[in-house]
Amino acid sequence: MSNKNPFEIRAEMLAMAKDYMDQAWNMNVEFTRQLVEQNKATAEQLQKALTPYSMDELMEKAKEMYSFVSKKD
């Protein structure tokens, strides 16, 4: 068992959530770039793809990951 305190665990969950959100954002940007190259993307899709995630979205993802880890099932 790990000897990490709650703050260290939360920090790890935030880092994991950030990595996940960064990867999802990068994949979305790449997919949209491909659509632009094929002239299939709209300006709205391009704008949405280039809008980074918010801090609230990051916190929600971290909470989601933490709730999975803290389940006792």
ROKE-945195 format. One record per atom (N, C-alpha, C, O): residue number from 1; chain; x, y, z. Coordinates in Angstrom, 2 decimals, always signed. Each point is the difference from the previous one (the first is absolute). Last residue first. Example, Ala and Ser with C-alpha at 12.3 -4.5 7.8 and 13.67 -1.06 7.14 Angstrom:
% ROKE-945195
   seq   mol        px        py        pz
     2     A    +12.85     -2.25     +7.08
     2     A     +0.82     +1.19     +0.06
     2     A     -0.77     +1.09     +0.73
     2     A     +0.51     +1.11     +0.17
     1     A     -0.22     -6.83     -0.24
     1     A     -0.89     +1.19     +0.00
     1     A     +0.90     +1.20     +0.00
     1     A     +1.04     -0.02     +0.66
//
This chain:
% ROKE-945195
   seq   mol        px        py        pz
    73     A    -15.87     -1.17     -4.14
    73     A     -0.61     -1.24     -0.53
    73     A     +1.08     -0.96     -0.41
    73     A     -0.30     -1.10     -0.48
    72     A     +0.56     +5.78     +2.30
    72     A     +0.42     -1.14     +0.82
    72     A     -0.60     -1.32     -0.49
    72     A     +0.05     -0.99     +0.72
    71     A     +1.51     +6.18     -2.80
    71     A     -1.07     -0.98     +0.17
    71     A     +0.53     -1.21     +0.77
    71     A     +1.16     -0.39     -0.15
    70     A     +1.52     +4.25     -1.37
    70     A     -0.43     -0.09     +1.39
    70     A     -1.15     -0.99     +0.24
    70     A     -0.38     -0.22     +1.15
    69     A     +2.25     +1.17     -5.54
    69     A     +1.06     -0.52     +0.85
    69     A     -0.49     -0.24     +1.43
    69     A     +0.41     -0.96     +0.65
    68     A     -3.31     +3.01     -3.78
    68     A     +0.27     -1.38     -0.41
    68     A     +1.02     -0.64     +0.93
    68     A     -0.15     -1.16     +0.40
    67     A     -0.77     +5.69     +0.15
    67     A     -1.13     -0.80     +0.49
    67     A     +0.18     -1.47     -0.40
    67     A     -0.38     -0.90     +0.75
    66     A     +3.52     +4.04     -2.34
    66     A     +0.16     -0.23     +1.43
    66     A     -1.13     -0.87     +0.55
    66     A     +0.23     -0.86     +0.85
    65     A     -0.43     +2.28     -5.36
    65     A     +1.08     -0.97     +0.19
    65     A     +0.18     -0.34     +1.48
    65     A     +0.21     -1.16     +0.35
    64     A     -3.31     +4.52     -1.40
    64     A     -0.46     -1.28     -0.57
    64     A     +1.05     -1.09     +0.21
    64     A     -0.33     -1.12     +0.39
    63     A     +1.47     +5.50     +0.79
    63     A     -0.96     -0.56     +0.95
    63     A     -0.51     -1.35     -0.47
    63     A     -0.16     -0.93     +0.79
    62     A     +2.93     +3.29     -3.72
    62     A     +0.77     -0.46     +1.16
    62     A     -0.92     -0.62     +1.05
    62     A     +0.33     -1.03     +0.58
    61     A     -2.34     +3.04     -4.30
    61     A     +0.68     -1.23     -0.41
    61     A     +0.82     -0.57     +1.17
    61     A     +0.01     -1.21     +0.21
    60     A     -2.07     +5.37     +0.46
    60     A     -1.02     -1.05     -0.12
    60     A     +0.64     -1.34     -0.38
    60     A     -0.37     -1.04     +0.55
    59     A     +3.12     +4.87     -0.48
    59     A     -0.37     -0.41     +1.36
    59     A     -1.05     -1.11     -0.03
    59     A     +0.07     -0.93     +0.81
    58     A     +1.15     +2.86     -4.92
    58     A     +1.13     -0.74     +0.57
    58     A     -0.33     -0.52     +1.39
    58     A     +0.27     -1.15     +0.33
    57     A     -3.35     +4.00     -2.38
    57     A     +0.00     -1.31     -0.67
    57     A     +1.13     -0.87     +0.53
    57     A     -0.18     -1.21     +0.19
    56     A     +0.03     +5.63     +1.35
    56     A     -1.15     -0.76     +0.52
    56     A     -0.07     -1.39     -0.62
    56     A     -0.27     -0.98     +0.69
    55     A     +3.45     +4.02     -2.31
    55     A     +0.41     -0.51     +1.30
    55     A     -1.13     -0.81     +0.63
    55     A     +0.25     -1.01     +0.67
    54     A     -0.29     +1.24     -5.97
    54     A     -0.02     +0.95     +1.11
    54     A     +0.49     -0.67     +1.28
    54     A     +0.11     -1.22     +0.07
    53     A     +1.31     +0.17     -5.42
    53     A     -0.94     -0.35     +1.06
    53     A     +0.12     +1.02     +1.14
    53     A     +1.02     +0.65     +0.17
    52     A     +0.17     +0.98     -5.18
    52     A     +0.50     -0.95     +1.02
    52     A     -1.07     -0.27     +1.07
    52     A     -0.96     +0.75     +0.15
    51     A     +0.41     +0.54     -5.43
    51     A     -0.31     +0.53     +1.32
    51     A     +0.48     -0.99     +1.04
    51     A     -0.50     -1.13     +0.05
    50     A     +0.66     +0.35     -4.80
    50     A     +1.11     +0.81     +0.46
    50     A     -0.25     +0.65     +1.36
    50     A     +0.87     +0.70     +0.53
    49     A     -4.17     -3.38     -2.79
    49     A     +1.19     -0.84     +0.16
    49     A     +1.16     +0.78     +0.58
    49     A     +0.83     -0.56     +0.73
    48     A     -4.87     +2.82     -1.82
    48     A     -0.20     -0.89     +1.14
    48     A     +1.25     -0.84     +0.27
    48     A     +0.38     -0.20     +1.15
    47     A     -0.43     +2.96     -4.98
    47     A     +0.05     +0.81     +1.21
    47     A     -0.14     -0.88     +1.24
    47     A     +0.72     +0.21     +0.99
    46     A     -1.23     -2.30     -5.14
    46     A     +1.38     +0.43     +0.18
    46     A     +0.15     +0.81     +1.29
    46     A     +0.94     -0.20     +0.76
    45     A     -5.24     -1.07     -2.09
    45     A     +0.77     -1.17     +0.44
    45     A     +1.45     +0.37     +0.28
    45     A     +0.59     -0.45     +0.98
    44     A     -3.34     +3.79     -2.81
    44     A     -0.43     -0.31     +1.37
    44     A     +0.78     -1.20     +0.56
    44     A     +0.42     +0.01     +1.16
    43     A     +0.13     +1.22     -5.67
    43     A     +0.68     +0.96     +0.87
    43     A     -0.35     -0.27     +1.46
    43     A     +0.84     +0.16     +0.88
    42     A     -1.10     -4.37     -4.06
    42     A     -0.62     +1.33     +0.02
    42     A     +0.80     +0.90     +0.93
    42     A     +0.82     -0.46     +0.79
    41     A     +0.79     -4.01     -3.80
    41     A     -0.23     +0.60     +1.31
    41     A     -0.64     +1.37     -0.15
    41     A     +0.33     +0.77     -0.90
    40     A     +1.25     -3.68     -2.72
    40     A     -1.23     -0.53     +0.58
    40     A     -0.33     +0.61     +1.36
    40     A     -1.03     -0.32     +0.58
    39     A     +4.98     +0.46     -3.95
    39     A     -1.05     +0.99     -0.19
    39     A     -1.35     -0.49     +0.51
    39     A     -1.04     +0.27     -0.61
    38     A     +5.48     -2.34     +1.06
    38     A     -0.94     -0.61     -0.94
    38     A     -1.16     +0.95     -0.34
    38     A     -0.94     -0.39     -0.70
    37     A     +4.24     +1.68     +3.84
    37     A     +0.75     -0.36     -1.21
    37     A     -0.91     -0.59     -1.07
    37     A     +0.25     +0.17     -1.19
    36     A     -2.10     +0.73     +5.40
    36     A     +0.29     +1.25     -0.71
    36     A     +0.75     -0.29     -1.29
    36     A     -0.30     +0.59     -1.04
    35     A     -0.50     -4.18     +3.94
    35     A     -1.24     +0.42     -0.65
    35     A     +0.21     +1.29     -0.79
    35     A     -0.56     +0.16     -1.09
    34     A     +4.12     -1.72     +3.68
    34     A     -0.21     -0.88     -1.14
    34     A     -1.28     +0.37     -0.75
    34     A     -0.04     -0.04     -1.23
    33     A     +0.94     +2.29     +5.20
    33     A     +0.98     +0.40     -1.02
    33     A     -0.17     -0.84     -1.25
    33     A     +0.07     +0.51     -1.12
    32     A     -2.60     -1.66     +4.88
    32     A     -0.54     +1.18     -0.67
    32     A     +0.95     +0.50     -1.08
    32     A     -0.45     +0.45     -1.06
    31     A     +1.91     -4.00     +3.73
    31     A     -1.14     -0.44     -0.80
    31     A     -0.59     +1.17     -0.78
    31     A     -0.32     -0.14     -1.18
    30     A     +3.73     +1.11     +4.26
    30     A     +0.53     -0.74     -1.15
    30     A     -1.13     -0.46     -0.93
    30     A     +0.12     +0.11     -1.22
    29     A     -1.30     +2.00     +5.28
    29     A     +0.64     +0.95     -0.90
    29     A     +0.52     -0.71     -1.26
    29     A     -0.18     +0.50     -1.11
    28     A     -1.56     -3.19     +4.51
    28     A     -1.07     +0.78     -0.62
    28     A     +0.57     +1.01     -1.00
    28     A     -0.55     +0.18     -1.09
    27     A     +3.54     -2.66     +3.73
    27     A     -0.63     -0.88     -0.99
    27     A     -1.11     +0.75     -0.75
    27     A     -0.16     -0.17     -1.20
    26     A     +2.27     +2.42     +4.75
    26     A     +0.92     -0.17     -1.14
    26     A     -0.60     -0.89     -1.08
    26     A     +0.15     +0.28     -1.19
    25     A     -2.55     +0.21     +5.22
    25     A     +0.00     +1.26     -0.75
    25     A     +0.90     -0.11     -1.23
    25     A     -0.38     +0.43     -1.08
    24     A     +0.31     -4.06     +4.06
    24     A     -1.29     +0.11     -0.69
    24     A     -0.04     +1.26     -0.86
    24     A     -0.47     -0.02     -1.13
    23     A     +4.22     -0.55     +3.89
    23     A     +0.01     -0.98     -1.09
    23     A     -1.30     +0.07     -0.80
    23     A     +0.03     -0.06     -1.23
    22     A     +0.29     +2.74     +5.08
    22     A     +0.95     +0.46     -1.03
    22     A     -0.01     -0.94     -1.20
    22     A     -0.02     +0.45     -1.14
    21     A     -2.50     -1.71     +4.91
    21     A     -0.63     +1.11     -0.73
    21     A     +0.91     +0.55     -1.09
    21     A     -0.47     +0.35     -1.08
    20     A     +2.23     -3.72     +3.89
    20     A     -1.13     -0.54     -0.77
    20     A     -0.63     +1.10     -0.85
    20     A     -0.24     -0.18     -1.19
    19     A     +3.60     +1.44     +4.21
    19     A     +0.57     -0.79     -1.09
    19     A     -1.10     -0.53     -0.92
    19     A     +0.11     +0.05     -1.22
    18     A     -1.49     +2.13     +5.11
    18     A     +0.59     +0.95     -0.96
    18     A     +0.60     -0.74     -1.18
    18     A     -0.20     +0.41     -1.15
    17     A     -1.44     -2.99     +4.70
    17     A     -1.11     +0.63     -0.72
    17     A     +0.53     +0.98     -1.05
    17     A     -0.52     +0.06     -1.11
    16     A     +3.65     -2.03     +3.98
    16     A     -0.55     -1.00     -0.91
    16     A     -1.14     +0.58     -0.83
    16     A     -0.10     -0.25     -1.20
    15     A     +1.94     +2.96     +4.53
    15     A     +0.98     -0.20     -1.07
    15     A     -0.51     -1.02     -1.02
    15     A     +0.15     +0.19     -1.20
    14     A     -2.75     +0.54     +5.05
    14     A     -0.02     +1.19     -0.86
    14     A     +0.96     -0.16     -1.17
    14     A     -0.32     +0.36     -1.13
    13     A     +0.35     -3.70     +4.39
    13     A     -1.25     -0.06     -0.76
    13     A     -0.11     +1.20     -0.94
    13     A     -0.44     -0.15     -1.14
    12     A     +4.08     +0.05     +4.11
    12     A     +0.15     -1.02     -1.05
    12     A     -1.26     -0.10     -0.85
    12     A     +0.09     -0.14     -1.22
    11     A     -0.25     +2.96     +4.93
    11     A     +0.92     +0.57     -1.00
    11     A     +0.21     -0.99     -1.14
    11     A     +0.05     +0.40     -1.17
    10     A     -2.53     -1.85     +4.88
    10     A     -0.76     +0.96     -0.81
    10     A     +0.86     +0.61     -1.09
    10     A     -0.46     +0.20     -1.13
     9     A     +2.59     -3.04     +4.17
     9     A     -0.93     -0.77     -0.82
     9     A     -0.82     +0.93     -0.90
     9     A     -0.19     -0.27     -1.18
     8     A     +3.03     +2.22     +4.33
     8     A     +0.79     -0.62     -1.06
     8     A     -0.90     -0.81     -0.94
     8     A     +0.19     +0.01     -1.21
     7     A     -2.16     +1.87     +5.04
     7     A     +0.40     +1.06     -0.93
     7     A     +0.80     -0.55     -1.17
     7     A     -0.17     +0.43     -1.14
     6     A     -1.15     -3.33     +4.76
     6     A     -1.11     +0.38     -0.89
     6     A     +0.37     +1.08     -1.02
     6     A     -0.50     -0.01     -1.12
     5     A     +4.53     -3.04     +2.79
     5     A     -1.05     +0.72     +0.73
     5     A     -1.08     +0.43     -0.99
     5     A     +0.21     -0.06     -1.21
     4     A     +3.13     -4.36     +0.89
     4     A     -0.28     +1.35     -0.49
     4     A     -1.09     +0.63     +0.83
     4     A     -0.96     -0.66     +0.41
     3     A     +3.35     -3.83     -0.41
     3     A     -0.01     +0.90     +1.16
     3     A     -0.27     +1.43     -0.43
     3     A     +0.46     +0.94     +0.64
     2     A     -1.82     -6.13     -2.78
     2     A     +0.75     +1.25     -0.13
     2     A     -0.13     +0.84     +1.27
     2     A     -1.01     -0.06     +0.71
     1     A     +0.81     -5.47     -1.21
     1     A     -0.83     +1.18     +0.00
     1     A     +0.88     +1.24     +0.00
     1     A     +1.09     +0.01     +0.58
//
